[in-house]
Amino acid sequence: MQVDAARREKPTVTNDGATILKSVWLENPAAKILADLALQQDMVCGDGTTGVVVLAAELLREAEQLVEKNIHPQTIISGYRKAAAAARERLASVAFGVTDEVSMKQCLLNVARTTLSSKLLTHDKEHFARIAVDAVMRLKENAASLDLIHILKKPGGTLRDSYLDDGFILEKRIGVGQPRVKENCKVMVANTPMDTDKIKIFGARVKVDSFEAVHQLELAEKEKMKQKVDKILAYNCDVFINRQLIYNYPDQLFKAAGVAAIEHSDFDGMERLAAALGAEIVSTFDAPSDAPLGFCAKMEEVVIGEDTAIRFSGCKAGGACTVVLRGSSEQGLDEAERSLHDALAILSQLVLQQQQQKKEQKQAAQAAAGMVTHADGLGQGLLSSQEQQLLLVCGAGAAEMAMEAAVSDLAKKVPGKESLAVESFARALRQIPTIILDNAGLDSAEIVSQLRAQHHEGQHTMGVDVQGDGGTIDVKQLGVLEAFKSKLSQLCFATEAAEMIIRVDDIIRCAPRERSGM
């Protein structure tokens, strides 16, 4: 899908729900709520933006039909809440966790493949899934810090030529005549002007009456530059990276001191680099002992494609790395970056949840060890009874149909008109696999009816098979997995947004502002 925003210089080619809704002009207030819904889902989970909007829209469509049948909105909301509670309970019952590192890595690969299947990278999803998993697994205890994974876009080649680099790559050059390779570097990251202070009065000028006076002014400016450089060198840094320009004279002083100077670094890149190196961005240099310097095992100048860049390896923050994306067009690279970011975000959430699970199990084991007094096996029994944290659910419509089965069973037990709202909620959930099948060009009515019958029999791992001959298949064995947190967020966000819009009984438009001369 191509979105031409009026204020953009180039078109945006994407199928990401949050990107589309963020780019288009929306006038309808309800549509703006759904757009905010997609952005919230993207911020919390990184994936599922299209699914949450589709589910909310289907809930609103069903609610509209109920309102036309003279069913009160409060009755609809009450039924939706009961249905959402039943759906959450069923979703938790069909979710599962992992027991060891090998299983966790394989599950992460499956989740990454599922996430990338609907993206531009679908034809190379195996390659990019391994890149995403390797990048996230490198972070270890820093899994929440996605800033340590830098995505560098370089036009040229194909998407298949993209790769994961172990170091942090900065798109800048080292100063002329300065060392191109340094090892065991202490790095200072700064945002400071390297020229002399200017007169702050607008329109002020300096008048001189001789060339000797001009020479004295130049010497005074150089002396001020030298004083600032001397303050920087007092930190005993090996590499100096500045957000602003480094002029010729300070550059010469750095060269004479054997310090590699890098200028005009972009601010986003500087923040990422400072986090990777374990440094802080400084702007004053009066207290050398108080400013923490970054560290890297090696800094070197490398060539990527036809451009020169600087690579920092062995950074202080372990796990810092760079994904170098190659492609034939800027639009393709932008979409590849968005797709890869979604995969990285959802994988980092899973790794964080697993780390939290290990921490809780360790605390439980320590508590159990302290409680062992008479029975030697008591601690092991308490540890084995520790519940696994729910991480994954089956994709390909399996999770939605499992929830639909629970909600349909609830509709038979709820009395009165609320049962109609509960049935409508079930139909909205059923639309997710229906839309998947319609997009694949398959017979959605026949396959969804088969899938519904299987889930009512308790086969909650069955989903739609769009890559095979059609029909249904055990998607858990196939490896089509999604994050439990993402599915739960979609369900909760969509239900809350639908309730909010259903409660609205009128729209009050503000009067246009008065214009002068009218």
C-alpha positions in Angstrom: 0.0 0.0 0.0 1.3 3.4 -0.9 0.4 6.5 1.2 1.2 9.9 -0.3 1.1 12.3 2.6 0.7 16.0 1.7 3.7 17.2 3.7 6.1 14.5 2.8 8.8 14.8 0.2 8.7 11.2 -0.8 5.9 8.5 -0.8 5.6 5.9 1.9 5.2 2.3 0.7 4.0 0.1 3.6 1.5 -2.3 4.9 2.1 -1.5 8.6 -1.2 -0.5 10.2 0.3 2.1 12.6 2.3 3.8 9.8 -0.7 4.0 7.5 -3.0 5.4 10.2 -0.3 7.9 11.3 0.2 9.2 7.7 -3.4 9.6 6.5 -5.6 12.5 7.2 -8.6 11.6 9.4 -11.6 13.8 10.1 -13.9 11.3 11.8 -13.4 11.3 15.6 -14.0 7.6 15.9 -11.4 7.0 13.2 -8.9 9.1 15.2 -9.6 6.9 18.2 -8.8 3.8 16.2 -5.6 5.4 14.9 -4.5 6.2 18.4 -5.3 2.5 19.2 -2.9 1.3 16.6 -0.2 3.6 17.9 -0.7 2.5 21.4 -0.4 -1.2 20.4 2.8 -0.4 18.4 4.3 1.4 21.5 3.4 -1.4 23.9 4.1 -4.5 21.8 5.6 -3.4 18.5 3.3 -5.8 16.5 -0.4 -6.4 16.1 -1.3 -2.9 15.0 -3.5 -4.1 12.1 -5.2 -6.8 14.1 -6.2 -4.5 17.0 -7.8 -2.1 14.6 -9.6 -4.8 12.6 -11.0 -6.4 15.8 -12.2 -3.0 17.1 -13.8 -2.2 13.8 -15.6 -5.6 13.8 -16.9 -5.0 17.3 -18.2 -1.6 16.3 -19.9 -3.1 13.2 -21.6 -5.7 15.3 -22.6 -3.1 17.9 -24.2 -0.9 15.2 -26.4 -3.8 14.1 -27.5 -4.3 17.7 -28.3 -0.6 18.1 -30.5 -0.8 15.0 -32.4 -3.6 16.8 -33.2 -1.2 19.6 -30.7 -2.8 22.1 -29.4 -0.2 24.5 -25.7 0.6 24.4 -25.3 -0.2 28.1 -26.6 -3.7 27.4 -24.1 -4.1 24.6 -21.3 -2.9 26.8 -22.2 -5.2 29.6 -22.3 -8.2 27.2 -19.0 -7.2 25.6 -17.4 -7.1 29.1 -18.6 -10.5 30.0 -17.4 -11.8 26.6 -14.0 -10.2 27.0 -13.5 -11.8 30.4 -14.3 -15.2 29.0 -12.0 -14.6 26.0 -9.1 -13.6 28.3 -9.6 -16.7 30.4 -9.6 -18.9 27.4 -6.5 -17.1 25.9 -4.6 -17.7 29.1 -5.6 -21.4 29.2 -4.3 -22.0 25.6 -1.1 -20.1 26.1 2.1 -21.9 27.0 5.7 -21.2 28.0 9.2 -22.7 27.4 11.4 -24.7 29.6 15.0 -24.4 28.3 17.3 -22.1 26.2 17.1 -24.3 23.1 13.3 -24.3 23.1 13.3 -20.6 23.7 15.5 -19.8 20.8 13.4 -22.0 18.5 10.2 -20.3 19.7 11.8 -16.9 19.1 12.6 -17.9 15.5 9.0 -19.1 15.0 7.6 -15.8 16.4 9.9 -13.8 14.2 8.9 -15.8 11.1 5.2 -15.2 12.0 5.7 -11.5 12.5 7.7 -11.1 9.2 5.3 -13.2 7.2 2.9 -10.2 6.7 5.8 -7.8 6.0 7.9 -6.8 3.0 10.5 -9.2 4.2 8.3 -12.2 3.9 10.3 -13.8 1.1 13.5 -13.5 3.1 11.9 -14.1 6.5 14.2 -17.0 7.4 17.2 -14.8 6.9 15.8 -11.8 8.8 14.3 -13.9 11.6 17.8 -15.3 12.4 19.2 -11.7 12.3 16.5 -10.5 14.7 16.9 -13.4 17.1 20.7 -13.2 17.2 20.5 -9.4 17.8 18.0 -9.8 20.7 19.8 -12.8 22.3 23.1 -10.8 22.3 21.5 -8.2 24.6 20.9 -10.7 27.4 20.1 -8.7 30.6 19.8 -5.5 28.4 16.9 -6.9 26.4 14.8 -3.9 27.2 17.4 -1.5 25.6 16.6 -1.8 21.9 18.6 1.4 21.4 21.7 -0.9 21.6 20.6 -2.5 18.3 21.4 0.1 15.6 19.7 -0.3 12.2 21.8 1.2 9.4 20.3 1.6 6.0 22.6 1.5 3.0 21.2 1.6 -0.6 22.7 -1.0 -2.9 22.5 -4.7 -3.3 19.5 -6.7 -2.3 17.6 -7.3 1.0 19.3 -10.7 1.1 22.7 -8.9 1.5 21.7 -7.5 4.9 23.7 -8.7 7.8 24.3 -8.4 11.6 27.5 -6.7 12.6 28.9 -7.3 16.1 30.0 -3.7 16.6 28.2 -0.3 16.7 28.6 1.5 13.3 28.6 5.3 13.1 28.1 6.9 9.7 31.0 9.4 10.0 34.7 9.8 9.1 37.7 10.2 11.3 39.6 13.5 10.9 42.3 13.9 8.3 45.7 12.4 9.3 44.3 10.9 12.5 44.7 7.2 13.5 42.2 4.9 11.6 42.5 2.1 14.1 42.7 2.3 17.9 42.4 -0.4 20.5 41.2 -0.3 24.1 39.8 3.2 23.6 38.5 5.6 26.2 35.8 7.5 24.3 34.4 11.0 25.1 31.0 11.8 23.6 30.3 15.6 23.7 27.9 18.3 22.4 29.9 21.5 22.5 31.0 24.3 20.1 34.6 24.1 19.2 34.9 27.7 18.0 35.3 30.8 20.1 32.5 32.5 22.0 30.7 35.1 19.8 29.3 38.5 20.9 25.7 37.9 21.9 24.5 41.4 20.9 22.7 41.5 17.6 24.4 43.8 15.1 27.6 44.1 17.1 30.8 44.5 15.1 34.5 44.7 15.9 36.5 47.4 14.2 40.3 47.4 14.0 42.7 50.0 12.6 45.6 47.7 11.5 46.5 44.3 10.3 48.4 43.7 13.5 45.2 44.1 15.4 43.5 41.5 13.1 46.5 39.1 13.8 46.0 39.7 17.6 42.3 38.8 17.3 43.2 35.6 15.4 45.7 34.6 18.1 43.2 35.3 20.8 40.6 33.1 19.1 43.2 30.3 18.7 44.2 30.6 22.3 40.6 30.1 23.4 40.2 27.1 21.2 43.5 25.7 22.6 42.2 26.1 26.1 39.1 24.1 25.4 41.1 21.4 23.7 43.5 21.2 26.6 40.5 20.8 29.0 39.2 17.9 26.8 42.7 16.3 26.6 42.9 16.4 30.4 40.3 13.6 30.5 42.9 11.3 28.9 40.5 10.1 26.2 41.6 8.3 23.0 38.6 9.2 20.9 36.6 12.5 20.9 33.1 12.5 19.3 31.3 15.8 19.0 27.8 16.6 18.0 28.9 19.9 16.5 31.7 20.9 14.1 35.4 20.6 14.9 37.3 23.4 13.2 40.7 23.0 11.5 42.8 24.3 14.4 41.3 22.1 17.1 41.5 19.2 14.7 45.3 19.8 14.3 45.6 19.9 18.1 43.8 16.6 18.5 46.0 15.1 15.7 49.1 16.2 17.5 47.9 14.6 20.7 47.1 11.3 19.0 43.4 11.6 19.7 40.9 10.6 16.9 38.3 13.3 16.5 34.9 12.7 14.9 32.6 15.7 14.2 29.0 16.4 13.3 27.6 13.2 14.6 23.8 13.0 14.4 22.0 13.4 17.7 20.1 10.0 17.6 23.3 8.2 16.7 25.2 9.9 19.5 22.6 8.9 22.1 22.7 5.3 20.9 26.5 5.3 20.8 26.8 6.8 24.3 24.5 4.1 25.6 26.5 1.4 23.9 29.8 2.8 25.1 28.6 3.4 28.6 29.4 7.1 28.3 27.5 10.3 29.0 27.1 13.2 26.6 29.0 16.1 28.2 29.1 19.8 27.2 31.3 21.4 29.9 34.8 20.3 30.8 35.7 21.9 34.1 35.6 18.7 36.2 37.6 15.9 34.5 37.0 13.4 37.3 33.2 13.6 37.2 32.6 12.9 33.5 32.3 9.1 32.8 34.1 8.1 29.6 32.9 5.3 27.3 35.0 2.3 26.4 35.4 0.0 23.4 37.9 -2.7 22.7 38.5 -1.5 19.1 37.6 1.5 16.9 38.3 1.2 13.2 37.2 2.8 9.9 35.4 0.4 7.6 33.8 0.6 4.2 30.1 -0.4 3.8 29.0 -0.4 0.2 30.6 2.7 -1.2 30.6 4.7 2.0 33.1 5.0 4.9 31.9 4.5 8.5 33.4 4.0 11.9 32.9 0.7 13.8 33.1 0.4 17.5 33.5 -3.2 18.7 33.7 -4.7 22.2 31.6 -1.9 23.7 31.1 -1.5 27.4 27.4 -2.3 27.2 27.6 -5.9 26.1 25.4 -6.9 23.2 25.5 -3.6 21.2 25.3 -4.5 17.5 24.3 -3.1 14.2 21.9 -4.5 11.6 23.1 -3.3 8.1 20.2 -3.2 5.7 20.8 -3.3 2.0 18.2 -2.7 -0.7 17.5 -1.1 -4.0 15.4 1.9 -2.9 14.9 4.2 0.0 11.2 3.2 0.3 12.1 -0.4 0.5 14.8 0.2 3.1 12.4 2.3 5.2 9.8 -0.5 5.1 12.4 -3.1 5.9 13.5 -1.1 8.9 9.9 -0.8 10.2 9.4 -4.6 9.7 12.6 -5.5 11.5 11.8 -3.1 14.3 8.5 -4.8 14.9 10.2 -8.2 15.1 12.9 -6.9 17.4 10.3 -5.3 19.7 8.1 -8.4 20.1 11.2 -10.6 20.6 12.6 -8.3 23.3 9.3 -8.5 25.2 9.5 -12.3 25.1 13.1 -12.4 26.3 12.3 -10.0 29.1 9.4 -12.2 30.2 11.6 -15.3 30.2 14.2 -13.4 32.3 11.5 -12.4 34.8 10.4 -16.0 35.0 13.9 -17.2 35.7 14.3 -14.6 38.4 11.0 -15.6 40.1 12.0 -19.3 39.9 15.4 -18.5 41.5 13.7 -16.6 44.3 11.3 -19.4 44.8 14.2 -21.9 45.0 16.0 -19.8 47.5 12.9 -19.5 49.6 12.2 -23.2 49.4 15.8 -24.0 50.4 15.3 -21.9 53.5 12.1 -23.8 54.3 13.6 -27.2 54.1 13.9 -28.5 57.6 12.6 -32.1 57.9 11.9 -33.1 54.3 14.8 -33.0 51.8 12.5 -33.0 48.8 10.3 -30.1 49.9 12.3 -27.4 48.1 12.3 -29.3 44.8 8.6 -29.9 45.1 7.9 -26.2 45.6 10.2 -25.3 42.6 8.5 -27.8 40.3 5.1 -26.5 41.2 6.1 -23.0 40.1 3.9 -22.1 37.2 5.5 -21.3 33.9 5.0 -17.7 32.7 2.7 -17.6 29.6 4.7 -16.5 26.6 3.2 -17.8 23.4 -0.1 -18.6 21.7 -0.8 -20.2 18.4 -1.2 -17.9 15.4 -3.0 -18.3 12.0 -6.4 -17.5 13.7 -6.1 -20.3 16.3 -6.1 -18.0 19.3 -9.1 -16.0 18.0 -11.1 -19.2 17.3 -10.2 -20.6 20.7 -11.6 -17.4 22.3 -14.6 -17.5 20.0 -15.5 -21.0 21.2 -15.4 -19.8 24.8 -17.5 -16.7 24.1 -20.0 -18.8 22.1 -20.4 -21.2 25.0 -20.9 -18.2 27.3 -23.6 -16.8 25.1 -25.8 -19.9 25.7 -25.7 -19.3 29.4 -26.2 -15.5 29.6 -29.9 -14.6 29.9 -31.7 -11.7 28.2 -30.5 -9.4 25.5 -26.9 -9.5 26.8 -26.6 -12.9 25.1 -27.0 -11.1 21.7 -24.0 -8.8 22.5 -22.0 -11.9 23.6 -22.8 -13.6 20.3 -21.8 -10.4 18.4 -18.4 -10.5 20.2 -17.9 -14.1 19.1 -18.7 -13.2 15.5 -16.2 -10.3 15.6 -13.5 -12.7 16.8 -14.5 -15.1 14.0 -13.8 -12.4 11.4 -10.0 -12.5 12.0 -9.5 -15.9 10.4 -12.2 -15.1 7.9 -10.2 -12.0 6.7 -7.0 -14.0 6.6 -8.6 -16.6 4.3 -10.2 -14.0 2.1 -6.8 -12.3 1.7 -5.3 -15.6 0.7 -8.1 -16.2 -1.9 -9.5 -19.3 -0.1 -13.1 -20.3 0.7 -13.4 -18.6 4.1 -17.0 -19.8 4.8 -16.1 -23.5 4.4 -12.8 -23.4 6.2 -14.0 -21.3 9.2 -16.9 -23.6 9.8 -14.4 -26.5 9.9 -12.1 -24.6 12.2 -15.0 -23.6 14.5 -16.1 -27.2 14.8 -12.6 -28.3 15.7 -12.2 -25.7 18.4 -15.5 -26.5 19.9 -14.1 -30.1 20.2 -11.1 -28.7 22.2 -8.5 -28.7 19.4 -7.2 -25.3 20.2 -4.0 -25.6 18.2 -5.8 -25.7 14.9 -5.5 -22.7 12.5 -5.9 -21.8 8.9 -3.4 -23.2 6.3 -2.9 -20.5 3.7 0.5 -21.7 2.4 -0.5 -25.3 1.8 -3.6 -26.7 0.1 -6.0 -24.6 2.3 -8.1 -26.0 5.0 -7.0 -26.3 8.7 -3.7 -27.5 10.2 -2.0 -27.8 13.6 -0.2 -24.5 13.6 1.7 -25.3 16.9 3.5 -28.2 15.1 4.0 -25.9 12.1 5.7 -23.3 14.2 3.2 -20.4 13.6 3.4 -18.7 17.0 2.6 -15.3 18.3 3.3 -13.5 21.6 0.7 -14.0 24.3 1.2 -10.3 25.5 0.5 -9.0 22.0 -2.8 -11.0 21.6 -3.9 -10.0 25.1 -3.2 -6.4 24.3 -5.2 -6.6 21.1 -8.2 -8.0 22.9 -8.1 -5.5 25.7 -7.4 -2.4 23.6 -10.0 -3.2 21.0 -12.7 -3.9 23.6 -12.0 -0.7 25.5 -12.0 1.4 22.3 -15.2 -0.2 21.2 -16.8 0.5 24.5 -15.7 4.1 24.5 -17.2 4.8 21.0 -20.4 2.9 21.8 -21.0 5.1 24.8 -21.0 8.2 22.5 -24.6 9.4 21.7 -23.8 12.7 20.0 -20.8 14.6 18.6 -20.5 18.3 19.5 -18.4 20.3 17.0 -16.7 23.4 18.2 -17.6 26.7 16.5 -14.9 27.8 14.0 -12.6 30.5 15.2 -13.4 34.0 14.2 -11.3 35.4 11.4 -10.3 39.0 11.2 -12.0 41.1 8.5 -15.1 38.9 8.4 
